[in-house]
Amino acid sequence: MRSPETAYLLAPAHGIDAWRDGMSDRIATSVHRPSSRFIRALALGDVRGLDDADWTVLRANGVTHLIAISGFHVGLVAGFFALLVRAGWWLWPTLARRVPAPIAAAAGSVVGAGLYTAVAGFALPTVRTALMIAIVAGLRGLRRRLSAAQCLALAAFAMLLVDPLSALSAGFWLSFAGVAWLLWCMPDSGGNAVRDFLSAQGVASLGLLPVAAILFGQASLAGPLANLVAVPWWSLAVVPLALVGLGLESLHVGAGEWAWGLAAWCFDVSWPLFEWLATSALSLWWLPEPRWFALPLALIGAFWLLLPRGVPAKTLAALLWLPLLWPDRRIPTPGEAELMVIDVGQGQSVLVRTARHALLVDMGPAVQDGFDAGERAVIPVLHALGVPRLDAAVVSHGDNDHAGGWPAVAAFYPVPALFAPEGVRLPGSRPCLAGEAWTWDGVRFRFLHPPLDFPYLGNESSCVLRIEAAGRAALIAGDIGEVIERRLAREHPGGVRADVVLVAHHGSGGSSDPAFVAASGATQALVSSGHGNRFGHPRPFVVERWRHAGAQVHDTADEGALRVRLERRGIHVEARRQAHPRLWDAARRGDSRSAGLSYREDRDGRGPEG
């Protein structure tokens, strides 16, 4: 057992992390403005003070790359140190007899970049920029002339040597792609700083839009305008003042307060503009997930648009962006339906789509360590599928693994109709009573359980929903157990009959009663469970029971999200990890179900349940 009250300080903190933490506290106590949290982020990379509302505004404006110390700021500091060295060599020309001024300036830039990288806590974007500066400086010191493309390739190679997993980060591709676009489109400066800055912003915005859309599934129409303000103002006014404050405060306590206060004032002047842009029609545009060929076509279109003047038919290049910006959302036709079993770990969330409506059944768990499936899994899936709104939602019962993500989803998608069992007290909800039915676009929805006056018994009171489309049927059973399953099979044999069944209670040993399994006659049994979950779901004998009844069993723990289409020509099941395989999924294919095999089975085939 841990006893925090018995802990005591062994020694005072020291080192760069202790210095950063102390400086962050000084900024927080000396700057009496709300923007002090941004000064801490821009000066030290300390983003602990930023809340979700701040990040929402930053993302809507496309300026998150400037917060928490960007690589661009490292380059500015490196350039400032190079100018200082140049100034020293100009004041004392005899120094050039020992070290040429260009080489000394290059070494100074490396020192400046290294110091600022340490101040930032060695964050990945700063390390990446520092490596690029060090490579260029090293080549300058060796008097080797390499092209800009070769320098960029060496920087990428060095970055992968230091951190091989950085290739999996979005920042790696955005930063190197951005530099590559700028080197190709603007190899030489024209001498006009304003024109060069505007050109660089245009090239970066156009060239990186396809990559950002693929990586984040969003685009900010306000981004180019916001960056025109944020890049020069924050980088040339706010950040230098914040760094001056750090330097002065390191020399004498209290000496840097004026600089931090002035930096906060400069930030406050610009922040209302970004808040306004975040709420305007120019803010985030969520893009549905495109097909695989959308990115290369969009990159070709960007290449075409950025060709020199005089290249013919540039307007036609915009057509190559259509598969990316306006992809096929694969919406069901009238009379047909689609079920998306979202991979939320050990929990459940199902999106049901018809031609013009969307219903969300459960929202996954929200746990104490900060993971909220509603925010991290459900909402991104809705965006990826291009769901603009939810017409209704069902919280099958009050357990966290089904209802935990509801607040996050409700905050982003206001739902006009919410169904839940009588005992689940959710604002604005109404009971999901057996017999209540409605029809959307030729698809019929009907609740089979719980009946009127049924007491709230947790799992046993779960809403059981039947969906009929294109002559097919699907059943979402919540977490009901064997008693309720036998009752439904006895009292509603026609309602239980279904082609697709979302297996109750994640495939636990206390559900999937043999009579219920036989009565359903399902050909597809879907299980929503977490990989390696401590409950051993789905139990091996339950999986075998469904297979013996003639159903194919699909588990989100092994196959990822499951997409099931109820069509007139049949039932189509698509597993995410099979349709979109990744390299690291290969190691998981074919491995044993450790969760199921690690539990000893009792005589009736059951073990510990969750």
N, C-alpha and C positions, 0 to 999 in steps of 0.2 A: 504494500500500500504506500502511495506517495503522500508525504506530509509537507506541503509547501511552507507551513508555519515554522518548521524546524530548519529551513534553509537560511544560510547566512553568507555574507560576502567574504570570500577568501582573500581577494586582492582587488584593488581598484582597477577599472578597465584601462587599457592602454592600446596603443597602435592606431592605425588609420581609421578603423571602424569606431573606436572610442572618440576620436577627434571629430568624425563626421556626425556622430550622435550628439556630441556636445554643441557643435555649431548649429545643428538643427534646432536644438532646444533654445539656443540664444536667439535665433531668428524668430521662433514662435513667441518668445517672451518680449522681444524688443519691438517687433513690428505689430502695431495695434490696428491692423487692417485685415479684412477677411482674405485678402489675396496673399497673406503670408504663407499659406500652404503652397501656393504656386512658386513663391520665391524659394522655398525649401526644395521643391522639385527641380526647378531650373538650375539652382546652384549646386545641389548635392545629390540629386537623383532620389530624394526621399519623397515618395508618393503616398506615404501613409495617411496624409491629411486629406487626400482627394477622395471624394465620395462618388457614388454611382452617378449622381446628377452632373458632376464635373466631367466625368469620362464621357457621358452622353453628349454633352456640348462639344467636347473635343473631337469625338468621333464624327459628329454631324458636320463639323467644319473641316475634317481631314487634317487636323494639326496635332494629332497625338505624337507624331514623330518629333515634335519640338519639345515635348515635355519629358522630364526625367533625363535630361541631357542627351541631346542627339549627336550623331556623328558630325553634323554640320558645325555644332558648337565646339567640338574638339578641334576641327579644322581652323576655326577662328582663333582659338587660343594658341594653336601651333603657329599660325601666321603671325600673331602678335609677338610671340617669343622670337620668331625669326627676324622680325623688324627690330626688336630690342638688340639682338646680336649685331645686326647690320649697323644700327646706330653706334654701338660700341666700336665696331671696326672703322666707322667713319670718323669718330672722335679720336681714336688712336690708330692711325694708319699703319704703324709699325707692327701691329698684330698680324697683318696680312703676310709678313715675311715668314711667319711660322705656320699659320693656317690660312688658306685662301678664304676670303669672305663668303663665297657661296657655300663652301663646305661647312664653315662655322654656322651659317644661318640654318643649313639643313639639320645640323646637330642640335641647334637651339629649338627647332620645331619639334624634334623628337622628344627633347626634354619637356617642352611645354605640353605636348600631347600625352606623355606619360604621367606627368603630374595631374593633369585634368582627369585622366582616366582613373587614377587612384582616388581623386576627390569624388568621382562618380561611383565609386565602389566596384570598379572593373565590370561595369555593365557591358553586355555583349555588343551593342552598337558602338560604344566608345572603344572597346578593344579592337573591333574591326577597323575603325578609322585610324587608330594609333598604329596598327600593323601596316596599313596602307602607307601612312606617312613615313614609317620607319623603312619600308622597302624603297620608297622613292629617295629618301635621304641616303640610304646605303648605296644605292646605285650612283647617286651624285658623288658620294665619297670615293667610290671605286672608279669614278669617271667612265662609267658604262652608259652608253646611250641606248635606251630601249624606247620603243613606242609606248604610247599611252595604253594601248590594248595589252601589250606584254606586261606592263606594270600592274594593270588590273588583274590579269591572270595570275601573276605572282602573289598578289594580295589575297586572292581567293584561295590559292594553294596554301599559303601560310595560315589563313584563317581555319581551313579544314584540318591542318596539322595541329593547331592549338585546340580546336573544339570541333571534332568531326560531326557531332550532332547538330551543329549550327546550320547545316544544310537542310534540316527539317523545320527551321524557323522561317516565318514570313519575312522578317527583317533582313535576313541574308539575301534573299532573292530580290527584294525591293531595293535594297541599297546598291547591290552590284548591277542590277538592271538599270537603275536610275543613272548611275555613273556611266554605264555603257551607252545609254541613249544620249547623254550630254556630250560624251567624247565623239560620238559619230556625227551629231547634228551641229555641235559647236566646238570644232577642234581648235579654233583660234579666236581670241577675243577681238572684237571690233573696236575696242577702245572706248565705247560709250557704255558706261556702267549701268545706266537706267535701261537702255535697250537690251544689253546682255542679260540683265536680271529678268526682264519681262520675257525674253526669249527662253531663258532657262526654265522659268515657271511653266511656260506653254509646253515646252518639250517634255518636262517631267510629268505634267498633268496628263498629256495625251499618251505618252509612251508607257506610263505606269498604270493607266486605267485598266487595261486588260488583265494585268497581273494581279492588281488589287481586287478586281472583281472576282477573279477565280479564288484567290486566297481568303477573302473576307465575305464574299457574296453581297457586296454593297458598293455603292458609289456615292460620292458627295458632290452634288452640283455646286455647292457653296465652297468646295475645297479650293479651287483656283483663286477665287476672290479672297477667301480667308487667308491663304498663304501669301498673297500679295501684301497683306498688312502684317501678318504675324512674323513672317521670316525676317524682314528688315527691322521691325520695331522690337520684337522680343530679342532677336539675336544681336542687334547693334545697340540697344538701349537697356533692356531689362537684364539680360544675362551679364553684360560687362559690369553694370552697377552691382549686381549680386556677387560677382566674383571679387570686385574691389572691396566690398564689405567683408568677404571671407579673409582676404589678405590683411586688411586693417585690423580685423578682430583677432587674427592670429598674433599680431604684434602687440596689441593692447586691448584689454577687455573694454568694450563700449565704443571703440573707435570706429567700428563699421556700421553702427546703427543708422547713421544718416544715409549711407549708401543703400542699405536694405530698405529703408523707408522710401527713398526716392524710386528705387526699383519697383516697389509695391505700388506707388502712385502711377508710374508709367504703365504698369500692367492693368491697373484699374481703369485707366483711360480707354484701353482697347477692349476689355472684356465685355462690356455691354453690346458691342457690335457682334461678337461671336454668339452671345446668348440670343440675340435677335435672329441671326442667321440660322441657329439651330432650330428655331420654332417656325421658320419660314418654309415656303414650298421648295426652297433650294437645299434643304437639309438632306439627310440620308435617304437614298433610294435603294431599297432592298431588291436584289436581283435573284430570281429563281436559279436553281442549279442548271447550268447549260450542259450540252453534250460535249464529248471529248474534243471535237474538232473546233469548238467555238474559240478557244484560246489561240491556236495557230492562225485561224482566219482573222481574228481581231489584231494580232501582232502584224500580220501582213498589211492589214488596213492602216494601222498606225505608221508602219514603214512607208507606205504609199503616200500618206498625208504629209509626212515629214520630209519627203523628197524636195529637192530645190524647186524654186519657181520655174514655171514653164513646162513641168511634167503634165501631160494631158490627163483628162478624166479623173481628176482628184476627187471630185464629188462622188464618183462611183465607189470610191474606197469605203465610204460610209456604209455601203450595203454589206460589207464584210463584217460589220459590227453587229448586225442583226441577230445572228445565232447566240451572241453573248448577252446583248442587252434586251432581247425579246425572244427568249427560248420557248420551246414547246413545254408547257406545264403538264402535259399528259392528263388533262382533265377528263374524267369519265363522261361518256355520252349519256343523254337522258335515258333513264331506266337502269343504268349500270352504277356500280359503286366501287370504291377503292378503300381498303383498310391498310393503314400504315402503323405497324406495331413498332413504336420508337424504342430504341435501345437506351433505357434509362437505368441500367444496372438492375439491382434487386428491387424491382418495383414494376409498375405498369403504366403505360400511356399509349392510347390508340387514337389515331386520327381517322375519321371516316369522312370521305369526300363523295359528293354527288356532282352532277353537272354544274350546279350553281350554289351549293351549300357546303358547309363544313361543320362537323361535330367532333368535339374532343372528349374522349372518355378517359378520365384520370390524367394525372400530370406528373407522376413519378415522385421520388422522395426528395426531401430536403433535410440534410443531416447537419450536425453541430459543427463540423469542421469547415463549413462554408460552402460545400457542394450543394447546389440547388438544381435538380434535374429540370425543373421548369424553366430556369434561366439558361442552363448550360446545354440542354438537349432538346427540350420540346420547342422552345421559341426558335432556335436555329433551324430545326426541321421545318417548322411552319414557313419560315422565310425561304428556305431552300426549295420548298414545293410551291412557292408563290401564293400562299394563302393570305389574302388581304384582310380577312375578318373571320371570326367564329360566330356562327349563327346560334349555337347552343353548346353546352358542356354538361358532362355528367361526372360527378364524383361518386364512384361506386360505393365507398364507405369511408369512414374517417381515419383509417390507418395512415401513418405517415408515408408509407411506400406507394400509396395511391393518391393521397391528397396533399402531400407536402409541397409540391410545386405549384399548387393552385394560386397562391398570392402573387408569385412572379408572373404567371401567365395572365392573370386577371389585370395586372398593372399595365401590361402591354396590349392585351386584346380584351377590351370590354365585351362581355358576353351578355346578350339580351335575355337568355334563358338558361338557368342553371338548375340541374336536377341532382338530388342527393337523398339518401334515406332520411326518414323522419327524425332520427336521433342525431344526425349530423347538423350542427347549427352553423350554417354558413349564411352570411348576409345575402338576402335576395334569392335564396334557393327555394325550390318547391319539391315536394316528395316525388320520387320515382315509383309510382304505384302500378302494380300489375294491371294490365289491360289498357293503360294509357298508350295511345298510338298517334302517329302523324305520318304524312307522306311528303317527301321532297323529291322533285324531279323524277317521279315514277318509282322512287325507292321508299319502301315502307319500313318504319321503325316502330317497335313495340316492346314495352317492358313486360317481362314475365314474373318478376319478383322484385321487391317484397309485396305481399297483398296488404289491403287496408287493415289497420289495427295490429299489424305485425310489430312486436316490440323490437327495439334496437338491440341487436346482439352482436355488434361488431361485424366480423366476417360473414356471419350467417345472414345478415341484413343487406348484403351487397345488392346493388342494382344489377339485374340480369337483363341484357338488351339483345333483342333479336332484330336482324337486318335482312330484309328480303329485296333482292335486286336481280333482274335478268333471269328469273326463274331459279335463282340460287338463294342460299340463306347462310348467314353467319351468326354466331352466338358468342357474345362477350359475357363471361360468367362471373367476373369479379373474383372474390375470394370465398365463395360459398363452399361448404363442406359436403360430405357424403349424405347427411340427413336431408339437406335441401335439394341436393341433386336427385335423390330417390323420390322426393316429393314431386319435383318438377317432372320427372320421367313418368310418374304415375298419373298426375293430374293434367299435364300438358304434353302428352306424347307428340302431338303434331308441332307444338312450339319448340320442343327440344330438338326435333329433327333438323339437322343443318349440315351443309357441306363443309363449312369451316367453323372450328371451335377454338376460341382462345381459352386454353386449359385453365381451370379454376385454381386459384391459390398457387400459381407459379409451378404447378406440378408436384405439390406436396403429397405425402402419403395419406393425408386425411381428406383428400378430394379425389375426383375422377373415379367415382363409384362404378363398378362393372355394369350395373343396370343403366346408368346414365350414359356411359360410353357406348353401350350397345344401342340405346335408344336414339342417340344422336346420329349414328351412321355416318360420321364425318370422314371425309377423305383427306382433310388437312387439319392437323392439330398444332396449334401455335403455343409456344411457351415463352413467357417473358420472365427472364431470370438474370441474375448477375453472375459473371464468371467467377468460379471458386467461392460462391457464397457459403456462409457458415451453416446454412440450413440444409444443404445437400439437395436443393431444388434444381431441376426436377429429379424426383426419385427414380432410379433405374427401373423399378418394377412398374411405375406409373407409365413411363415411356414405353415399356414393352406392352403394357395393357392396351394403349392406343394403337400401337403397331399391329398387335394381334387382331384388333378389330378392323384393320384395313386402312388405317390412316397413316399418312406421312407426317412425321414429327419434325417441327422446325423450332429451334431454340435461339433466342437472341444472344445468349451467352456465347454460342459458337458461330452463329451466322450473321450477327449484327441485326440491324433493323430489317423487318420483314414487310414487304409490300405485296398485298394480295388484292387482285382485281376480280370482281364478280362480273363476268361478261357473258353475253349471250352465247358466245362460242366456247365458253368454258371458264375454268378457274386458273388464273396464272399467279404463281408465287415467285417473287424475286427476293433473294437474300442479298443484303448490301455487300457483304464481304465476298460474295461470288461475282456480283455484277461489277463491283469496283474493288478489285483485289489490291492489297498493298503488300510490300515486301515482308513486313514483320508479321503479317497474318499467316504466312506459310508455316511458321514455327508452331502456331496454335492448331493448325489443321491436323486432325488425326490423333491429337493427344487424348489421353484418357480423361474421363470426367472425374477429376480428383475430388470434387465436392461430393459426388455420389459414392465413390469407392472408399472414401475415408470414414464412412459411417458403418457401423455394424448393423446388420439387419436383424430384427426380431423374427420370431417364428412366422408372423403374418406378413413379413416383408416390410415392416415399418421401423423407423428409427426416430431420432430426435426431430421434432418439427419446429418451424418458425411461424 
